[in-house]
Amino acid sequence: MSKKNTGIALVDDHVLLRNGLASLMHTFEGYTVLFQADNGKDLIEQLKTQPAPDIVLLDITMPEMNGYETAAWLRKNKPSVKILVLSMMDNESAVITMLKEGARGYILKDSKPAVFKQALDSIRDTGFFMNELVSNKMFNYITHKEKTGDELIPTPSFSDKEIQFMQLACSDLAYKEIAAAMNLSTRTVEGYRDDLLKKLNVESRVGIVLFAIKNGYYSL
């Protein structure tokens, strides 16, 4: 890949963050932001008329089509596009799942600009960016597999409403109050609860809360 005019697409549902990244990248020589997208579905739609970027900066938690699904689509349909994950989630399952879906690097959203630039340069020049976060998670994954023979369970994909419910479930609100906050019926909210219990293989709201906290969907 040429070191000049490396095309970038920003895929994140937070507009302010995207705009901030775009402004930062204007200070990086040799990079051009081609376009921005709210989620994977928006990215796919824009790729019908926009040139394919060299690198996609990809968030994980997004409505309609999340980062896992987007990475899988890119791996199948645009294999030449390199993915750099930019997420708040630092749990092992998220990192390993994204790497399995073809991500070439993974950094956290609170990384310093110098680290962000280093990651971009590394992916552009070598095809990969291996930082301490990724190497530690990979080591733990390999060690776990060698000891148990089992794969780590991938992080399930969630709809926007399921994520909202998960976050509200971490409060002391009753289900009726959660339903009011989501502008839904109590029965619908209980349906989200039941679906999440199955997806997460847990037996109670406490299990949902523990998962949300452990996997970065809710911060104490």
BELUR-V882074 format. One record per residue. N is the residue number from 1. SS is DSSP state (a for helix, b for strand, c for the rest). PHI is phi in degrees with one decimal (* if undefined). Layout:
# BELUR-V882074
<<N:SS:PHI> <N:SS:PHI>>
This chain:
# BELUR-V882074
<<1:c:*> <2:c:-66.3> <3:c:-81.5> <4:c:-104.9> <5:c:52.4> <6:b:-73.8> <7:b:-80.8> <8:b:-122.7> <9:b:-119.0> <10:b:-103.7> <11:b:-122.7> <12:c:-161.9> <13:c:-83.7> <14:c:-97.9> <15:a:-62.9> <16:a:-62.6> <17:a:-64.5> <18:a:-58.9> <19:a:-64.3> <20:a:-64.7> <21:a:-65.3> <22:a:-60.8> <23:a:-63.5> <24:a:-62.7> <25:a:-69.9> <26:c:-66.1> <27:c:-89.7> <28:c:-92.7> <29:c:-66.8> <30:c:91.6> <31:b:-122.6> <32:b:-133.2> <33:b:-81.1> <34:b:-78.7> <35:b:-167.3> <36:b:-122.3> <37:b:-140.3> <38:c:-78.5> <39:c:-166.7> <40:a:-62.0> <41:a:-63.5> <42:a:-65.3> <43:a:-59.1> <44:a:-59.9> <45:a:-64.2> <46:a:-70.2> <47:c:-68.2> <48:c:-70.2> <49:c:-123.1> <50:c:-97.2> <51:c:-67.6> <52:c:-66.2> <53:c:-74.5> <54:c:-76.4> <55:b:-134.1> <56:b:-108.3> <57:b:-88.5> <58:b:-124.4> <59:c:-81.9> <60:c:-100.4> <61:c:-84.2> <62:c:-141.0> <63:c:-73.1> <64:c:71.0> <65:c:-148.4> <66:c:-81.0> <67:a:-65.7> <68:a:-62.1> <69:a:-66.5> <70:a:-66.8> <71:a:-61.9> <72:a:-63.4> <73:a:-65.0> <74:a:-64.2> <75:a:-60.2> <76:a:-82.9> <77:a:-103.6> <78:c:-135.9> <79:c:-64.8> <80:c:-77.8> <81:c:-77.8> <82:b:-94.3> <83:b:-110.5> <84:b:-113.3> <85:b:-79.3> <86:b:-127.8> <87:b:-141.9> <88:c:-88.3> <89:c:-85.5> <90:c:-117.2> <91:c:-79.3> <92:a:-59.9> <93:a:-61.8> <94:a:-63.9> <95:a:-62.3> <96:a:-63.4> <97:a:-61.2> <98:a:-66.7> <99:a:-64.3> <100:a:-64.9> <101:c:-85.3> <102:c:107.1> <103:b:-61.0> <104:b:-96.5> <105:b:-168.0> <106:b:-149.7> <107:b:-130.7> <108:b:-90.4> <109:c:-66.8> <110:c:-93.3> <111:c:-65.3> <112:c:-74.3> <113:a:-53.5> <114:a:-64.1> <115:a:-68.9> <116:a:-59.2> <117:a:-63.7> <118:a:-61.5> <119:a:-64.2> <120:a:-61.6> <121:a:-60.9> <122:a:-65.7> <123:a:-67.1> <124:a:-62.9> <125:a:-89.4> <126:a:-118.9> <127:c:96.2> <128:c:-144.8> <129:c:-132.2> <130:c:-108.1> <131:c:-107.8> <132:a:-63.1> <133:a:-58.7> <134:a:-67.1> <135:a:-64.0> <136:a:-66.3> <137:a:-66.1> <138:a:-64.5> <139:a:-62.5> <140:a:-63.0> <141:a:-64.2> <142:a:-64.5> <143:a:-62.9> <144:a:-61.2> <145:a:-66.7> <146:a:-66.7> <147:a:-76.3> <148:a:-109.7> <149:c:77.0> <150:c:-104.2> <151:c:-79.4> <152:c:-68.0> <153:c:-73.2> <154:c:-63.0> <155:c:-68.0> <156:c:-64.7> <157:c:-91.2> <158:c:-128.0> <159:c:-77.2> <160:a:-58.7> <161:a:-67.3> <162:a:-64.2> <163:a:-65.4> <164:a:-61.9> <165:a:-62.4> <166:a:-58.2> <167:a:-67.7> <168:a:-69.4> <169:a:-65.5> <170:c:-77.9> <171:c:-90.9> <172:c:-97.1> <173:c:-70.7> <174:c:-74.2> <175:a:-58.9> <176:a:-63.0> <177:a:-72.8> <178:a:-62.7> <179:a:-60.2> <180:a:-65.3> <181:a:-65.4> <182:a:-92.7> <183:c:58.8> <184:c:-129.5> <185:c:-77.7> <186:a:-60.4> <187:a:-63.4> <188:a:-63.8> <189:a:-63.3> <190:a:-65.1> <191:a:-66.6> <192:a:-60.8> <193:a:-58.8> <194:a:-63.7> <195:a:-63.7> <196:a:-68.6> <197:a:-58.8> <198:a:-71.7> <199:a:-61.3> <200:a:-91.2> <201:c:57.3> <202:c:-121.2> <203:c:-110.6> <204:c:-153.7> <205:a:-59.0> <206:a:-58.6> <207:a:-63.1> <208:a:-63.8> <209:a:-61.4> <210:a:-62.3> <211:a:-62.4> <212:a:-60.3> <213:a:-70.4> <214:a:-64.2> <215:c:-103.7> <216:c:83.1> <217:c:-83.4> <218:c:-147.4> <219:c:-110.9> <220:c:-74.5>>
